[in-house]
Amino acid sequence: MLVAQHTCLVEWFRREPTGVWSFTPLGELTDTLEIPELAITLRVADIYDEISITPMRAQPPVEG
């Protein structure tokens, strides 16, 4: 797991039972990450608790 320090981005790399690596980017504070091997669910908001951070945006905000 990689956690960005300047923007809201958690990058989760996991080796699947087949041996293939999977990648899951989490860029919203409402995202959650399940780690079955540890029987836990992490909320991205909890990872960035007490830190003023800007969520990643897939697209730029629409100007009105």
PDB file of N, CA, C and O in Angstrom:
ATOM      1  N   MET A   1       0.840  -1.156   0.000  1.00  0.00           N
ATOM      2  CA  MET A   1       0.000   0.000   0.000  1.00  0.00           C
ATOM      3  C   MET A   1       0.896   1.234   0.000  1.00  0.00           C
ATOM      4  O   MET A   1       1.826   1.346   0.799  1.00  0.00           O
ATOM      5  N   LEU A   2       0.597   2.156  -0.911  1.00  0.00           N
ATOM      6  CA  LEU A   2       1.292   3.432  -0.964  1.00  0.00           C
ATOM      7  C   LEU A   2       0.292   4.532  -0.651  1.00  0.00           C
ATOM      8  O   LEU A   2      -0.817   4.533  -1.185  1.00  0.00           O
ATOM      9  N   VAL A   3       0.673   5.467   0.208  1.00  0.00           N
ATOM     10  CA  VAL A   3      -0.205   6.572   0.594  1.00  0.00           C
ATOM     11  C   VAL A   3       0.468   7.875   0.204  1.00  0.00           C
ATOM     12  O   VAL A   3       1.562   8.185   0.676  1.00  0.00           O
ATOM     13  N   ALA A   4      -0.198   8.644  -0.668  1.00  0.00           N
ATOM     14  CA  ALA A   4       0.327   9.938  -1.098  1.00  0.00           C
ATOM     15  C   ALA A   4       0.233  10.941   0.047  1.00  0.00           C
ATOM     16  O   ALA A   4      -0.702  10.897   0.847  1.00  0.00           O
ATOM     17  N   GLN A   5       1.197  11.834   0.119  1.00  0.00           N
ATOM     18  CA  GLN A   5       1.207  12.786   1.225  1.00  0.00           C
ATOM     19  C   GLN A   5       0.668  14.164   0.869  1.00  0.00           C
ATOM     20  O   GLN A   5       0.361  14.946   1.769  1.00  0.00           O
ATOM     21  N   HIS A   6       0.542  14.489  -0.426  1.00  0.00           N
ATOM     22  CA  HIS A   6       0.092  15.819  -0.809  1.00  0.00           C
ATOM     23  C   HIS A   6      -1.313  15.844  -1.400  1.00  0.00           C
ATOM     24  O   HIS A   6      -1.900  16.914  -1.562  1.00  0.00           O
ATOM     25  N   THR A   7      -1.845  14.698  -1.716  1.00  0.00           N
ATOM     26  CA  THR A   7      -3.200  14.598  -2.239  1.00  0.00           C
ATOM     27  C   THR A   7      -3.800  13.284  -1.760  1.00  0.00           C
ATOM     28  O   THR A   7      -3.076  12.381  -1.341  1.00  0.00           O
ATOM     29  N   CYS A   8      -5.097  13.178  -1.823  1.00  0.00           N
ATOM     30  CA  CYS A   8      -5.789  11.982  -1.353  1.00  0.00           C
ATOM     31  C   CYS A   8      -5.640  10.881  -2.400  1.00  0.00           C
ATOM     32  O   CYS A   8      -6.382  10.846  -3.381  1.00  0.00           O
ATOM     33  N   LEU A   9      -4.691   9.994  -2.190  1.00  0.00           N
ATOM     34  CA  LEU A   9      -4.500   8.862  -3.094  1.00  0.00           C
ATOM     35  C   LEU A   9      -3.829   7.723  -2.346  1.00  0.00           C
ATOM     36  O   LEU A   9      -2.703   7.846  -1.865  1.00  0.00           O
ATOM     37  N   VAL A  10      -4.550   6.609  -2.258  1.00  0.00           N
ATOM     38  CA  VAL A  10      -4.010   5.379  -1.681  1.00  0.00           C
ATOM     39  C   VAL A  10      -3.933   4.374  -2.824  1.00  0.00           C
ATOM     40  O   VAL A  10      -4.932   4.106  -3.491  1.00  0.00           O
ATOM     41  N   GLU A  11      -2.751   3.821  -3.045  1.00  0.00           N
ATOM     42  CA  GLU A  11      -2.563   2.842  -4.114  1.00  0.00           C
ATOM     43  C   GLU A  11      -2.350   1.472  -3.470  1.00  0.00           C
ATOM     44  O   GLU A  11      -1.402   1.264  -2.713  1.00  0.00           O
ATOM     45  N   TRP A  12      -3.243   0.556  -3.785  1.00  0.00           N
ATOM     46  CA  TRP A  12      -3.233  -0.773  -3.169  1.00  0.00           C
ATOM     47  C   TRP A  12      -2.810  -1.795  -4.203  1.00  0.00           C
ATOM     48  O   TRP A  12      -3.479  -1.983  -5.219  1.00  0.00           O
ATOM     49  N   PHE A  13      -1.701  -2.447  -3.939  1.00  0.00           N
ATOM     50  CA  PHE A  13      -1.196  -3.519  -4.797  1.00  0.00           C
ATOM     51  C   PHE A  13      -1.384  -4.827  -4.044  1.00  0.00           C
ATOM     52  O   PHE A  13      -1.045  -4.931  -2.865  1.00  0.00           O
ATOM     53  N   ARG A  14      -1.924  -5.821  -4.731  1.00  0.00           N
ATOM     54  CA  ARG A  14      -2.209  -7.095  -4.072  1.00  0.00           C
ATOM     55  C   ARG A  14      -1.902  -8.239  -5.023  1.00  0.00           C
ATOM     56  O   ARG A  14      -2.249  -8.200  -6.204  1.00  0.00           O
ATOM     57  N   ARG A  15      -1.256  -9.240  -4.495  1.00  0.00           N
ATOM     58  CA  ARG A  15      -0.988 -10.441  -5.301  1.00  0.00           C
ATOM     59  C   ARG A  15      -2.171 -11.391  -5.149  1.00  0.00           C
ATOM     60  O   ARG A  15      -2.501 -11.833  -4.048  1.00  0.00           O
ATOM     61  N   GLU A  16      -2.792 -11.687  -6.269  1.00  0.00           N
ATOM     62  CA  GLU A  16      -3.963 -12.561  -6.277  1.00  0.00           C
ATOM     63  C   GLU A  16      -3.530 -14.018  -6.130  1.00  0.00           C
ATOM     64  O   GLU A  16      -2.368 -14.346  -6.370  1.00  0.00           O
ATOM     65  N   PRO A  17      -4.459 -14.897  -5.738  1.00  0.00           N
ATOM     66  CA  PRO A  17      -4.116 -16.322  -5.601  1.00  0.00           C
ATOM     67  C   PRO A  17      -3.543 -16.937  -6.874  1.00  0.00           C
ATOM     68  O   PRO A  17      -2.815 -17.928  -6.812  1.00  0.00           O
ATOM     69  N   THR A  18      -3.867 -16.356  -8.020  1.00  0.00           N
ATOM     70  CA  THR A  18      -3.353 -16.867  -9.294  1.00  0.00           C
ATOM     71  C   THR A  18      -1.906 -16.430  -9.550  1.00  0.00           C
ATOM     72  O   THR A  18      -1.275 -16.891 -10.502  1.00  0.00           O
ATOM     73  N   GLY A  19      -1.380 -15.538  -8.695  1.00  0.00           N
ATOM     74  CA  GLY A  19      -0.027 -15.033  -8.862  1.00  0.00           C
ATOM     75  C   GLY A  19       0.045 -13.705  -9.587  1.00  0.00           C
ATOM     76  O   GLY A  19       1.117 -13.108  -9.685  1.00  0.00           O
ATOM     77  N   VAL A  20      -1.082 -13.235 -10.095  1.00  0.00           N
ATOM     78  CA  VAL A  20      -1.142 -11.967 -10.813  1.00  0.00           C
ATOM     79  C   VAL A  20      -1.288 -10.822  -9.804  1.00  0.00           C
ATOM     80  O   VAL A  20      -2.009 -10.941  -8.813  1.00  0.00           O
ATOM     81  N   TRP A  21      -0.591  -9.711 -10.075  1.00  0.00           N
ATOM     82  CA  TRP A  21      -0.706  -8.542  -9.214  1.00  0.00           C
ATOM     83  C   TRP A  21      -1.878  -7.678  -9.671  1.00  0.00           C
ATOM     84  O   TRP A  21      -2.043  -7.426 -10.865  1.00  0.00           O
ATOM     85  N   SER A  22      -2.686  -7.229  -8.719  1.00  0.00           N
ATOM     86  CA  SER A  22      -3.772  -6.312  -9.040  1.00  0.00           C
ATOM     87  C   SER A  22      -3.467  -4.957  -8.409  1.00  0.00           C
ATOM     88  O   SER A  22      -2.745  -4.873  -7.416  1.00  0.00           O
ATOM     89  N   PHE A  23      -4.018  -3.911  -8.987  1.00  0.00           N
ATOM     90  CA  PHE A  23      -3.789  -2.548  -8.543  1.00  0.00           C
ATOM     91  C   PHE A  23      -5.129  -1.858  -8.363  1.00  0.00           C
ATOM     92  O   PHE A  23      -5.971  -1.889  -9.260  1.00  0.00           O
ATOM     93  N   THR A  24      -5.331  -1.236  -7.208  1.00  0.00           N
ATOM     94  CA  THR A  24      -6.553  -0.491  -6.952  1.00  0.00           C
ATOM     95  C   THR A  24      -6.183   0.897  -6.459  1.00  0.00           C
ATOM     96  O   THR A  24      -5.608   1.035  -5.380  1.00  0.00           O
ATOM     97  N   PRO A  25      -6.508   1.942  -7.242  1.00  0.00           N
ATOM     98  CA  PRO A  25      -6.285   3.301  -6.763  1.00  0.00           C
ATOM     99  C   PRO A  25      -7.530   3.794  -6.020  1.00  0.00           C
ATOM    100  O   PRO A  25      -8.652   3.603  -6.490  1.00  0.00           O
ATOM    101  N   LEU A  26      -7.335   4.415  -4.887  1.00  0.00           N
ATOM    102  CA  LEU A  26      -8.436   4.967  -4.103  1.00  0.00           C
ATOM    103  C   LEU A  26      -8.177   6.459  -3.939  1.00  0.00           C
ATOM    104  O   LEU A  26      -7.213   6.848  -3.280  1.00  0.00           O
ATOM    105  N   GLY A  27      -9.027   7.301  -4.531  1.00  0.00           N
ATOM    106  CA  GLY A  27      -8.772   8.731  -4.539  1.00  0.00           C
ATOM    107  C   GLY A  27      -9.841   9.587  -3.911  1.00  0.00           C
ATOM    108  O   GLY A  27      -9.769  10.814  -3.976  1.00  0.00           O
ATOM    109  N   GLU A  28     -10.832   8.965  -3.303  1.00  0.00           N
ATOM    110  CA  GLU A  28     -11.904   9.712  -2.644  1.00  0.00           C
ATOM    111  C   GLU A  28     -11.907   9.386  -1.162  1.00  0.00           C
ATOM    112  O   GLU A  28     -11.637   8.250  -0.773  1.00  0.00           O
ATOM    113  N   LEU A  29     -12.211  10.370  -0.337  1.00  0.00           N
ATOM    114  CA  LEU A  29     -12.244  10.145   1.108  1.00  0.00           C
ATOM    115  C   LEU A  29     -13.313   9.133   1.500  1.00  0.00           C
ATOM    116  O   LEU A  29     -13.231   8.534   2.573  1.00  0.00           O
ATOM    117  N   THR A  30     -14.312   8.934   0.649  1.00  0.00           N
ATOM    118  CA  THR A  30     -15.386   7.977   0.940  1.00  0.00           C
ATOM    119  C   THR A  30     -15.037   6.546   0.539  1.00  0.00           C
ATOM    120  O   THR A  30     -15.784   5.619   0.854  1.00  0.00           O
ATOM    121  N   ASP A  31     -13.915   6.354  -0.152  1.00  0.00           N
ATOM    122  CA  ASP A  31     -13.495   5.006  -0.572  1.00  0.00           C
ATOM    123  C   ASP A  31     -13.087   4.158   0.635  1.00  0.00           C
ATOM    124  O   ASP A  31     -12.652   4.675   1.664  1.00  0.00           O
ATOM    125  N   THR A  32     -13.240   2.861   0.479  1.00  0.00           N
ATOM    126  CA  THR A  32     -12.807   1.924   1.518  1.00  0.00           C
ATOM    127  C   THR A  32     -11.915   0.853   0.897  1.00  0.00           C
ATOM    128  O   THR A  32     -12.013   0.545  -0.291  1.00  0.00           O
ATOM    129  N   LEU A  33     -11.062   0.308   1.718  1.00  0.00           N
ATOM    130  CA  LEU A  33     -10.128  -0.731   1.283  1.00  0.00           C
ATOM    131  C   LEU A  33     -10.302  -1.932   2.192  1.00  0.00           C
ATOM    132  O   LEU A  33     -10.094  -1.838   3.402  1.00  0.00           O
ATOM    133  N   GLU A  34     -10.682  -3.063   1.612  1.00  0.00           N
ATOM    134  CA  GLU A  34     -10.833  -4.297   2.385  1.00  0.00           C
ATOM    135  C   GLU A  34      -9.560  -5.121   2.246  1.00  0.00           C
ATOM    136  O   GLU A  34      -9.086  -5.369   1.138  1.00  0.00           O
ATOM    137  N   ILE A  35      -9.020  -5.537   3.374  1.00  0.00           N
ATOM    138  CA  ILE A  35      -7.840  -6.398   3.384  1.00  0.00           C
ATOM    139  C   ILE A  35      -8.252  -7.702   4.061  1.00  0.00           C
ATOM    140  O   ILE A  35      -8.163  -7.822   5.283  1.00  0.00           O
ATOM    141  N   PRO A  36      -8.706  -8.688   3.266  1.00  0.00           N
ATOM    142  CA  PRO A  36      -9.235  -9.920   3.851  1.00  0.00           C
ATOM    143  C   PRO A  36      -8.209 -10.698   4.664  1.00  0.00           C
ATOM    144  O   PRO A  36      -8.560 -11.351   5.647  1.00  0.00           O
ATOM    145  N   GLU A  37      -6.939 -10.632   4.259  1.00  0.00           N
ATOM    146  CA  GLU A  37      -5.903 -11.374   4.989  1.00  0.00           C
ATOM    147  C   GLU A  37      -5.762 -10.884   6.432  1.00  0.00           C
ATOM    148  O   GLU A  37      -5.350 -11.638   7.313  1.00  0.00           O
ATOM    149  N   LEU A  38      -6.105  -9.630   6.659  1.00  0.00           N
ATOM    150  CA  LEU A  38      -6.037  -9.053   8.009  1.00  0.00           C
ATOM    151  C   LEU A  38      -7.413  -8.895   8.638  1.00  0.00           C
ATOM    152  O   LEU A  38      -7.531  -8.460   9.783  1.00  0.00           O
ATOM    153  N   ALA A  39      -8.456  -9.251   7.886  1.00  0.00           N
ATOM    154  CA  ALA A  39      -9.845  -9.139   8.329  1.00  0.00           C
ATOM    155  C   ALA A  39     -10.174  -7.714   8.767  1.00  0.00           C
ATOM    156  O   ALA A  39     -10.798  -7.503   9.806  1.00  0.00           O
ATOM    157  N   ILE A  40      -9.740  -6.723   7.948  1.00  0.00           N
ATOM    158  CA  ILE A  40     -10.041  -5.330   8.262  1.00  0.00           C
ATOM    159  C   ILE A  40     -10.538  -4.592   7.028  1.00  0.00           C
ATOM    160  O   ILE A  40     -10.282  -4.986   5.890  1.00  0.00           O
ATOM    161  N   THR A  41     -11.249  -3.524   7.291  1.00  0.00           N
ATOM    162  CA  THR A  41     -11.668  -2.583   6.258  1.00  0.00           C
ATOM    163  C   THR A  41     -11.187  -1.212   6.692  1.00  0.00           C
ATOM    164  O   THR A  41     -11.512  -0.740   7.782  1.00  0.00           O
ATOM    165  N   LEU A  42     -10.406  -0.578   5.826  1.00  0.00           N
ATOM    166  CA  LEU A  42      -9.891   0.764   6.109  1.00  0.00           C
ATOM    167  C   LEU A  42     -10.649   1.782   5.280  1.00  0.00           C
ATOM    168  O   LEU A  42     -10.870   1.585   4.085  1.00  0.00           O
ATOM    169  N   ARG A  43     -11.045   2.865   5.917  1.00  0.00           N
ATOM    170  CA  ARG A  43     -11.634   3.981   5.178  1.00  0.00           C
ATOM    171  C   ARG A  43     -10.514   4.948   4.835  1.00  0.00           C
ATOM    172  O   ARG A  43      -9.671   5.251   5.679  1.00  0.00           O
ATOM    173  N   VAL A  44     -10.502   5.432   3.604  1.00  0.00           N
ATOM    174  CA  VAL A  44      -9.486   6.388   3.192  1.00  0.00           C
ATOM    175  C   VAL A  44      -9.539   7.613   4.100  1.00  0.00           C
ATOM    176  O   VAL A  44      -8.498   8.186   4.423  1.00  0.00           O
ATOM    177  N   ALA A  45     -10.728   8.020   4.511  1.00  0.00           N
ATOM    178  CA  ALA A  45     -10.872   9.161   5.413  1.00  0.00           C
ATOM    179  C   ALA A  45     -10.129   8.926   6.727  1.00  0.00           C
ATOM    180  O   ALA A  45      -9.587   9.868   7.305  1.00  0.00           O
ATOM    181  N   ASP A  46     -10.098   7.689   7.200  1.00  0.00           N
ATOM    182  CA  ASP A  46      -9.380   7.380   8.441  1.00  0.00           C
ATOM    183  C   ASP A  46      -7.867   7.435   8.239  1.00  0.00           C
ATOM    184  O   ASP A  46      -7.131   7.814   9.150  1.00  0.00           O
ATOM    185  N   ILE A  47      -7.406   7.060   7.057  1.00  0.00           N
ATOM    186  CA  ILE A  47      -5.973   7.111   6.765  1.00  0.00           C
ATOM    187  C   ILE A  47      -5.492   8.558   6.807  1.00  0.00           C
ATOM    188  O   ILE A  47      -4.392   8.845   7.279  1.00  0.00           O
ATOM    189  N   TYR A  48      -6.334   9.468   6.307  1.00  0.00           N
ATOM    190  CA  TYR A  48      -5.969  10.886   6.249  1.00  0.00           C
ATOM    191  C   TYR A  48      -6.572  11.691   7.401  1.00  0.00           C
ATOM    192  O   TYR A  48      -6.675  12.914   7.312  1.00  0.00           O
ATOM    193  N   ASP A  49      -6.966  11.023   8.469  1.00  0.00           N
ATOM    194  CA  ASP A  49      -7.549  11.697   9.631  1.00  0.00           C
ATOM    195  C   ASP A  49      -6.577  12.744  10.175  1.00  0.00           C
ATOM    196  O   ASP A  49      -5.379  12.491  10.296  1.00  0.00           O
ATOM    197  N   GLU A  50      -7.102  13.904  10.494  1.00  0.00           N
ATOM    198  CA  GLU A  50      -6.337  15.020  11.069  1.00  0.00           C
ATOM    199  C   GLU A  50      -5.367  15.666  10.079  1.00  0.00           C
ATOM    200  O   GLU A  50      -4.471  16.407  10.485  1.00  0.00           O
ATOM    201  N   ILE A  51      -5.538  15.392   8.789  1.00  0.00           N
ATOM    202  CA  ILE A  51      -4.694  15.997   7.760  1.00  0.00           C
ATOM    203  C   ILE A  51      -5.607  16.700   6.761  1.00  0.00           C
ATOM    204  O   ILE A  51      -6.575  16.113   6.277  1.00  0.00           O
ATOM    205  N   SER A  52      -5.304  17.934   6.460  1.00  0.00           N
ATOM    206  CA  SER A  52      -6.054  18.658   5.434  1.00  0.00           C
ATOM    207  C   SER A  52      -5.514  18.222   4.073  1.00  0.00           C
ATOM    208  O   SER A  52      -4.393  18.569   3.699  1.00  0.00           O
ATOM    209  N   ILE A  53      -6.320  17.460   3.341  1.00  0.00           N
ATOM    210  CA  ILE A  53      -5.862  16.868   2.083  1.00  0.00           C
ATOM    211  C   ILE A  53      -6.905  17.108   1.000  1.00  0.00           C
ATOM    212  O   ILE A  53      -8.098  17.172   1.296  1.00  0.00           O
ATOM    213  N   THR A  54      -6.475  17.239  -0.239  1.00  0.00           N
ATOM    214  CA  THR A  54      -7.369  17.453  -1.368  1.00  0.00           C
ATOM    215  C   THR A  54      -7.654  16.121  -2.053  1.00  0.00           C
ATOM    216  O   THR A  54      -6.722  15.420  -2.447  1.00  0.00           O
ATOM    217  N   PRO A  55      -8.941  15.761  -2.201  1.00  0.00           N
ATOM    218  CA  PRO A  55      -9.257  14.514  -2.908  1.00  0.00           C
ATOM    219  C   PRO A  55      -8.821  14.585  -4.365  1.00  0.00           C
ATOM    220  O   PRO A  55      -8.833  15.657  -4.969  1.00  0.00           O
ATOM    221  N   MET A  56      -8.433  13.439  -4.933  1.00  0.00           N
ATOM    222  CA  MET A  56      -8.106  13.345  -6.356  1.00  0.00           C
ATOM    223  C   MET A  56      -9.405  13.481  -7.137  1.00  0.00           C
ATOM    224  O   MET A  56     -10.475  13.128  -6.641  1.00  0.00           O
ATOM    225  N   ARG A  57      -9.310  13.982  -8.334  1.00  0.00           N
ATOM    226  CA  ARG A  57     -10.487  14.087  -9.207  1.00  0.00           C
ATOM    227  C   ARG A  57     -10.155  13.406 -10.532  1.00  0.00           C
ATOM    228  O   ARG A  57      -9.114  13.659 -11.137  1.00  0.00           O
ATOM    229  N   ALA A  58     -11.072  12.531 -10.967  1.00  0.00           N
ATOM    230  CA  ALA A  58     -10.868  11.849 -12.233  1.00  0.00           C
ATOM    231  C   ALA A  58     -10.974  12.835 -13.392  1.00  0.00           C
ATOM    232  O   ALA A  58     -10.312  12.676 -14.418  1.00  0.00           O
ATOM    233  N   GLN A  59     -11.818  13.861 -13.217  1.00  0.00           N
ATOM    234  CA  GLN A  59     -11.979  14.886 -14.232  1.00  0.00           C
ATOM    235  C   GLN A  59     -11.929  16.249 -13.552  1.00  0.00           C
ATOM    236  O   GLN A  59     -12.283  16.361 -12.379  1.00  0.00           O
ATOM    237  N   PRO A  60     -11.502  17.279 -14.259  1.00  0.00           N
ATOM    238  CA  PRO A  60     -11.483  18.609 -13.652  1.00  0.00           C
ATOM    239  C   PRO A  60     -12.913  19.073 -13.350  1.00  0.00           C
ATOM    240  O   PRO A  60     -13.851  18.659 -14.031  1.00  0.00           O
ATOM    241  N   PRO A  61     -13.086  19.927 -12.335  1.00  0.00           N
ATOM    242  CA  PRO A  61     -14.425  20.415 -12.011  1.00  0.00           C
ATOM    243  C   PRO A  61     -15.019  21.186 -13.184  1.00  0.00           C
ATOM    244  O   PRO A  61     -14.304  21.873 -13.914  1.00  0.00           O
ATOM    245  N   VAL A  62     -16.319  21.067 -13.355  1.00  0.00           N
ATOM    246  CA  VAL A  62     -17.024  21.755 -14.432  1.00  0.00           C
ATOM    247  C   VAL A  62     -17.237  23.202 -14.023  1.00  0.00           C
ATOM    248  O   VAL A  62     -17.749  23.483 -12.939  1.00  0.00           O
ATOM    249  N   GLU A  63     -16.842  24.114 -14.895  1.00  0.00           N
ATOM    250  CA  GLU A  63     -17.022  25.535 -14.613  1.00  0.00           C
ATOM    251  C   GLU A  63     -18.395  25.960 -15.111  1.00  0.00           C
ATOM    252  O   GLU A  63     -18.820  25.584 -16.204  1.00  0.00           O
ATOM    253  N   GLY A  64     -19.081  26.754 -14.289  1.00  0.00           N
ATOM    254  CA  GLY A  64     -20.439  27.171 -14.617  1.00  0.00           C
ATOM    255  C   GLY A  64     -20.474  28.419 -15.301  1.00  0.00           C
ATOM    256  O   GLY A  64     -21.551  28.905 -15.645  1.00  0.00           O
TER     257      GLY A  64
END
